[in-house]
Amino acid sequence: MPTLPKVTTAWKSGGLGLGPPDMSAVSAKIGPAEAGTDNQIYIVSSDDYARTTFKSGPLLDDILDHLSVRKSLLLVIPSEKDQVGTVGEPVLTGTGTGVLTTVLQTGKDSPLRTTDWRVKITVGGAVGTMKFRLSSDGGVSYGAEVDTTEETSPYTHALDDDTEAVFTDDTEPEGSWIAGDIWAWENTMGTSSTTTILAALDEFKYDRRPAYVQICGEAEPAFWASLDVWAGTHHDSREREIWFIVNAVGKTAEQTVDEWITALTADTDNFFSERVCICAGGLKVATLTGTVEEHRLAAFIAGDVARARVQQSIGKLRNLGEFPEGARFPGATGLLPDGITEAQILVLDHARLTTARFHEGYGYFPTNGRIMASVTSDFRYVETRRVADKALNLCRAAAYAYLHSEADEAGIAALQGGVEFPLTGMLGDGEITGYEVVIPLGQDIFSTSAVDVEIAIIPVPIMRWIHLKFRLRNPFFSG
């Protein structure tokens, strides 16, 4: 030895067999919001932080719905609002002859947020005499009285969503504004196009990659296809599995429930994807103020996915001590659209759409966690998609440790053991019921420098139907 006798020390890493963190419950959301920096990733875990950061909009609404089901860390990206919103046209309930119009404030190109406005006339007469109160929540509550004593017609009143209400007297001014009259209209904030949503998604190519992403708002069939293509490209270029949850377009006021279902299923008949989950309908949800709001379904489903273990169906009723017992969707009081029946839910379920249903004595739950795969695909359900993605990601990470290793007998055995290790963990956790890892003999590694490893996993079966078969028995009858 080149030194005098002594004791030396060194650590060799790898003995614990530690793998990468499990990202199977990491969820992300992308959508338009009133505030926040476009295309920036935020980490959100609380209602208060979300409200302070994003103010309002579909993104905030869906964050709150998700967190009502499962308090978890969310990766959130506000998307650019490149499609302008709309300024509503006030509609009068009453007898006044004045004219109320709404316009954007100078220099603004879209309402700042979606607002359900009401103007209630409290003192009648012409501008200069009349008084009114404003509501920005559809008439649930009203603000302080606005006095127009110092004003003349036309009177412009600035609203806090970047619009203005303009009050113009009739030619006979005294009958223009009648006490008790109510004007109503809705302004809508701008939305995000497919292009801007996909641009926001690109942020996940390089940083904080989630297992699944919920897109806020409603999605047309062309957008479903764009997400499917993006997921495939992401797999090929970034070697990472990802899948999506979106809302289908909801029922319009002019449609019956059957007409809406017919139109929606016509769209799904021609769409197949093993990485897109499409939610149909929604929930009525009671608020702390005593009102009932209408909410789309996708955010609740995303929260339920985060709540469930990878092998569990999100339609599972009994939690068996794994989660708090009770209704899956807190505050839910009904299904949307109004009047939807179990027979109609069955049609949507057969169309591979994810829906909600009511279980007597339990509450509102997902019907099935559906993926828009073909009927012969292994990946028709969310839980199968999640188990497969987790196994693939963990085995890929384990195999990377053996790149450029010697392909002798010891090296091949080490590779097989390394790939099997995360599957052993999944088996022990009850996420799969078995697995098989085989490295076929006779591979010409000399010529190709490539090794094929064949991996099969056995998933956990799910009891979707239970048949109780009864009969009567006479203990004294032997015939």
Buried (B, 14 or more C-beta within 10 A) or exposed (E): EEEEEEEEEEEEEEEEEEBEEBBBBBBBBBBBBBBBEBBEBBEBEEBEBBBEBBBBBBBBBBBBBBBBBBBBBBBBBBBBBBEBBBBBEBEBEBEBBBBBBBEBBEEBEBBBBBBBBBBBBBBBBBBBBBBBBBBBEBEEEBEEEBBBEEBEBEBEBEBEBBBBBBBBBBEEBBBBBBBEBBBBBBBBBBBBBBEBBBBBBEBBBEEEBBBBBBBBBBBEBEBBBBBBEBBBEBBEEEEBBBBBBBBBBBBEEEBEBEEBBEBBBEBBEEBBBBBBBBBBBBBBBBEEEEEEBEBBBBBBBBBBBBBBBBBBBBBBEEBEEEBEEEBBBBBBEBBBBEEBEEEBBEBBBEBBBBBBBBEEEEBBBBBBBBBBBEEEBEBBBBBBBBBBBBBBBBBBBBBEEBEEBEBEEEBBEBBBBBBBBBBEBBBEEEBBEEBEBEBEEEBEEEEEEEBEBEBEBEBBEBEEEEEEEEEEEEEEEEE
